[in-house]
């Protein structure tokens, strides 16, 4: 078994332990993915305090909803990162937290999110995912990275790439389908 397969099995076991109410399961999730969770949250939110809050909230949701995870329907790691991504997006949508920043700081955060999303392709640890992403056309790959790493909405991505919203949604949907086929 490869290291990635071993980690996938360990993550699935950790989620199952959380579902049984065993705190060791949550500790194992943190050991396996804590650093990556924090890194993604910091990239998306551009503020350490908000990133820490997002990771903590995500861990609470993982604990509470562990029984809802179905191993046959996807990877445990993907499930965990989807929870974090959704929490980060909710924080970004909550304008009250960012309203204390001046316009220049908000613009810097927005630019940083976009740059981090696009640079993340080069920094991927997971070789299979990087190889599959490399097979995509550049524009759909960029749209997927902006959505899933940068936390941009479809409308924001369409505006950034100067394309119709329907085209953006189509690129992302077809790109994700291609990634699923490539990774399976």
C-alpha positions as CSV (number, residue, x, y, z in Angstrom):
1,X,0.0,0.0,0.0
2,X,1.3,3.5,-0.8
3,X,1.7,6.3,1.7
4,X,-1.3,8.1,0.3
5,X,-3.5,4.9,0.5
6,X,-2.3,4.4,4.1
7,X,-3.1,7.9,5.0
8,X,-6.5,7.6,3.3
9,X,-7.3,4.5,5.4
10,X,-6.1,6.2,8.6
11,X,-8.3,9.2,7.8
12,X,-11.3,7.0,7.2
13,X,-10.6,5.2,10.5
14,X,-10.3,8.5,12.3
15,X,-13.7,9.8,11.0
16,X,-15.2,6.5,12.0
17,X,-13.8,6.9,15.5
18,X,-15.3,10.4,15.7
19,X,-18.6,8.9,14.7
20,X,-18.3,6.5,17.6
21,X,-17.6,9.4,20.0
22,X,-13.9,8.6,20.5
23,X,-11.8,11.7,21.0
24,X,-8.8,9.9,19.6
25,X,-10.4,10.1,16.2
26,X,-10.4,13.8,16.2
27,X,-6.8,13.9,17.5
28,X,-5.8,11.7,14.6
29,X,-7.6,14.0,12.1
30,X,-5.5,16.9,13.5
31,X,-2.3,14.8,13.4
32,X,-2.9,13.8,9.8
33,X,-4.3,17.1,8.3
34,X,-4.0,19.9,10.9
35,X,-1.2,21.7,9.1
36,X,-2.8,21.5,5.7
37,X,-6.1,22.6,7.1
38,X,-4.5,25.7,8.6
39,X,-2.5,26.4,5.5
40,X,-5.6,26.3,3.3
41,X,-7.6,28.4,5.7
42,X,-4.8,31.0,5.9
43,X,-4.6,31.1,2.1
44,X,-8.3,31.6,1.7
45,X,-8.9,34.1,4.5
46,X,-5.5,35.9,4.5
47,X,-5.8,36.4,8.3
48,X,-4.4,34.0,10.9
49,X,-7.2,34.8,13.4
50,X,-9.9,34.0,10.9
51,X,-8.0,30.9,9.7
52,X,-7.8,29.6,13.3
53,X,-11.5,30.2,13.8
54,X,-12.3,28.4,10.5
55,X,-10.2,25.4,11.4
56,X,-11.7,25.1,14.9
57,X,-15.2,25.4,13.5
58,X,-14.4,22.8,10.8
59,X,-13.1,20.4,13.5
60,X,-16.3,20.9,15.5
61,X,-18.4,20.1,12.4
62,X,-16.2,17.0,11.6
63,X,-16.9,15.8,15.2
64,X,-20.6,16.5,15.1
65,X,-21.2,15.2,11.5
66,X,-18.8,12.2,11.4
67,X,-21.7,9.8,11.4
68,X,-22.9,11.3,8.1
69,X,-19.7,10.5,6.3
70,X,-20.1,7.6,3.8
71,X,-16.7,6.0,2.8
72,X,-18.1,4.6,-0.4
73,X,-19.2,8.0,-1.7
74,X,-15.9,9.8,-1.5
75,X,-12.6,10.2,0.4
76,X,-12.5,11.1,4.1
77,X,-9.8,13.7,3.3
78,X,-12.0,15.3,0.6
79,X,-14.9,15.4,3.1
80,X,-12.8,17.1,5.7
81,X,-11.4,19.7,3.3
82,X,-14.9,20.4,1.9
83,X,-16.1,21.2,5.5
84,X,-13.2,23.6,5.9
85,X,-13.7,25.2,2.5
86,X,-17.4,25.8,3.3
87,X,-16.6,27.3,6.6
88,X,-14.0,29.6,5.0
89,X,-16.5,30.7,2.4
90,X,-19.0,31.5,5.1
91,X,-16.5,33.6,6.8
92,X,-15.6,35.4,3.6
93,X,-19.3,36.1,2.9
94,X,-19.7,37.6,6.4
95,X,-18.8,41.1,5.4
96,X,-18.9,42.4,9.0
97,X,-15.6,40.8,9.9
98,X,-13.8,42.5,7.0
99,X,-15.5,45.8,7.3
100,X,-13.0,47.0,9.9
101,X,-10.4,47.0,7.2
102,X,-9.8,49.9,4.9
103,X,-10.3,49.7,1.1
104,X,-6.5,49.2,0.4
105,X,-6.3,46.3,2.9
106,X,-9.4,44.6,1.4
107,X,-8.0,45.0,-2.1
108,X,-4.7,43.4,-0.9
109,X,-6.6,40.5,0.6
110,X,-8.5,39.9,-2.6
111,X,-5.3,40.0,-4.7
112,X,-3.6,37.7,-2.3
113,X,-6.4,35.2,-2.5
114,X,-6.2,35.1,-6.3
115,X,-2.4,34.8,-6.3
116,X,-2.4,32.1,-3.7
117,X,-5.0,30.1,-5.6
118,X,-3.1,30.1,-8.8
119,X,0.3,29.5,-7.1
120,X,-1.2,26.5,-5.2
121,X,-0.9,24.3,-8.4
122,X,2.9,24.5,-8.3
123,X,2.9,23.7,-4.5
124,X,0.7,20.6,-4.6
125,X,2.1,17.7,-2.5
126,X,-0.3,15.2,-3.9
127,X,1.4,14.1,-7.1
128,X,-1.7,12.3,-8.5
129,X,-3.9,15.4,-8.1
130,X,-1.2,17.6,-9.6
131,X,-0.8,15.3,-12.6
132,X,-4.6,15.2,-13.1
133,X,-4.8,19.0,-12.9
134,X,-2.0,19.4,-15.4
135,X,-4.1,17.4,-17.9
136,X,-6.8,20.1,-17.8
137,X,-6.8,23.1,-20.2
138,X,-5.3,26.2,-18.4
139,X,-8.5,28.2,-18.2
140,X,-10.7,25.4,-16.6
141,X,-7.7,24.5,-14.3
142,X,-7.5,28.2,-13.2
143,X,-11.3,28.3,-12.6
144,X,-11.1,25.2,-10.4
145,X,-8.1,26.5,-8.4
146,X,-9.8,29.9,-7.9
147,X,-13.0,28.2,-6.7
148,X,-11.6,25.4,-4.5
149,X,-8.4,27.0,-3.2
150,X,-9.1,30.7,-3.5
151,X,-12.7,30.4,-2.3
152,X,-14.1,32.5,-5.2
153,X,-17.8,32.2,-6.3
154,X,-18.6,31.2,-9.8
155,X,-19.7,34.8,-10.5
156,X,-16.4,36.2,-9.2
157,X,-14.4,33.7,-11.3
158,X,-16.4,34.6,-14.4
159,X,-15.7,38.3,-13.8
160,X,-11.9,37.6,-13.2
161,X,-11.6,35.6,-16.4
162,X,-14.0,37.9,-18.4
163,X,-16.2,35.0,-19.4
164,X,-20.0,34.3,-19.2
165,X,-21.2,32.8,-15.9
166,X,-22.5,29.7,-17.7
167,X,-19.1,29.1,-19.3
168,X,-17.4,29.3,-15.9
169,X,-19.9,26.8,-14.4
170,X,-19.4,24.5,-17.3
171,X,-15.6,24.6,-17.1
172,X,-15.7,23.8,-13.4
173,X,-18.2,21.0,-13.7
174,X,-16.4,19.4,-16.7
175,X,-13.0,19.9,-15.0
176,X,-14.2,18.3,-11.8
177,X,-15.6,15.3,-13.7
178,X,-12.3,14.9,-15.5
179,X,-10.5,15.1,-12.2
180,X,-12.8,12.4,-10.7
181,X,-12.1,10.1,-13.6
182,X,-8.4,10.7,-13.6
183,X,-8.1,10.1,-9.8
184,X,-10.2,7.0,-9.7
